[in-house]
Every structure is written in C-alpha cells, then in structure tokens.
Amino acid sequence: MAEPEIWTVRGLLDLVSQIDEQMTDRSFAFVLGAGASKQSGIPTGAELVNSWLGELYRRHEPPQSGRSLEEWATAENLGITGFDHKSAATFYPYVFERRFRADPEQGYAYLESLMESKEPSFGYSVLAQILCKTRHSVVITTNFDDLVADALLMYTGKHLLVCGHEQLTGFVRPHMRRPLLAKIHRDLLLEPKNSPEGTKTIAPEWDRALRALFQHYTPLVIGYGGNDRSLLGFLRELAPGSIGGGLLWCYWLPEGEPRTEIKEVVARHNGALIGIDGFDELMLQVNERFSFELLTNEIDTSQTENRDVSKII
C-alpha cells in the first residue's frame, strides 16, 4: 500500500500561503467533520455512539447480570453485523439506527437539542473571515449544525449560501458571489441523512457538484473521521488527479494517525496527513498567516485559554 506523506502544521501553512499568493486560479475548500464542532460544545460522532450504546445497555441488560457495557455490546446483542466495540465509532450510522429504530424522529429531536444554542468556538471566527475576505470561500461538511452560518453572521454580518439538500445543488458553482456551505447529509431540519442507508453513498447530485468544485478547490479536511462512508467512498472512487492540489487531511494528534482506508484515499490523491491539536488551534495558526485581526471583542477568549498551541507552530 502506498503511504501518504506526513506533514507538520508549519508545512501546511507554508503551502496555504504559497497557493494564496501565487496561484489565483486555485482555492481551498474546508471539509469539516464532527471534530471541528467539538470545541463548540457539540459531541463528536464517537461520543454520541458511546452515549447511545450506554442507553441501549441500560435498557436491555439487567443490572444483576454483572456484564460490563463492553461485554454486552456485541454484534449479536445489537443486531449489527461485524460490530466491534473497539472500533465502535466506525459504526455510527448503524448504532444511530439501532438506538432510534422505533422512532427516528426522536433521533432527529435528540440531535437538534444537542446543537441548540451552541456558540461557534474561536476557530469559526477565523473561518468566517477567510470565507468573506479571501477566495477560499467553500465549506463542505457532513455536520448538521449551523456553526459556520452563525459565525459568518456573528463576526462579519454577512450571509452565505447554505445548500442543505441535494435538490439545491443546482446553485453550486465553482465561482460564486458569496461563500458556500454544502451540507452533503442535509440540514438538520430537512430530514438529515444519519442511517446506514442514507450515508452509504453520496447523492448523485452531490457527486456531480463536488467533482466540479474539486477541480478548482483543494480540500482541507478537518475533524472528519470517515465514519459515514459516503464522502469517504466518494473520495475513494475519484480517479487520481481529479483533485487539484491533492487531498490534505488533518487528524487529531492524541488519537494517532487515521485508519488504513483513510491513508489509502489520501495517498491515492497525492495528499498528506497533518497532525493537529484541535480545530481552534489550527485556525489560530491559519489566522496568523492571513494576518486577520483577532475578534477579541466578539469571541469568548476563555474557549482558548490554557491551551498550549506552541506544539503546532
């Protein structure tokens, strides 16, 4: 198996500066997963899976059995083929379906309650400025939350085009007058795709739209673990050379390098893996390269207090 290159954050920032200054025909697109929302108080997919497994365990396992959650959570007990508790996060859609199969609407309500009233963390204030002040104006996300749109309005007073359903992809073009937020699993209020069937493949409309975007935008992946299968599957099927500038994949350093299938996809597209300490920490460094004014009057500085960002310089 071909191995992708491993870069430092400093190396990534050098590339960002060079592309921004020297290649005006190419831009960056931010591909955000649940990890980008963690510092805003929204649980990651792995945390949700653990929570749902705990609920199922308490619902079905008698206290007197003496079995732990890890012992109880098997493929047989859950009815999930191939389930392995050690890699539970990769079964996110299946665990969601198992937990809420009697009432999917309860699952959507659960997610709505988690995301309600959440404030964008520091990193989103930087992202908002990038989207408005540079040509790097596209966000592609598997998330349902409104943090990007909220941050843009909060910090810049501007609106972006939110495509929260595949039927809206006709409005997606490589060159647009305003920033674009592409929610490939739909908006939270538009019957979001969260089940194995819904996240197994990407919608054909999004397939066409993303292929067009990636000819002009180099994807910078942050906080995405590939557990939905659809976006990762789309990237796996793309022919090498289909992504201008390759695939840049940031992963969280404390969890170690991504699993093999992600490495294969990154290598397939001549990309690189970059270990980061967090979304906010990375965006702080990006902000320094673009020399934006820190929005200290608007952001809650306590969100970044006591974080050691020196490790990623």
Secondary structure, 3 states (H helix, E strand, C coil): CCCCEEECHHHHHHHHHHHHHHCCCCEEEEEECHHHCHHHCCCCHHHHHHHHHHHHHHHHCCHHHCCCHHHHCCHHHHCCCCCCHHHHHHHHHHHHHHHHCCCHHHHHHHHHHHHCCCCCCHHHHHHHHHHHHCCCCEEEECCCCCHHHHHHHHHHCCCCEEECCHHHHHHCCCCCCCCEEEECCCCCCCCCCCCHHHHCCCCHHHHHHHHHHCCCEEEEEECCCCCCCHHHHHHHHCCCCCCCCCCEEEEEHHHCCCCHHHHHHHHHCCCEEEEECCHHHHHHHHHHHHCCCCCCCCCCHHHCCCCCCHHHC
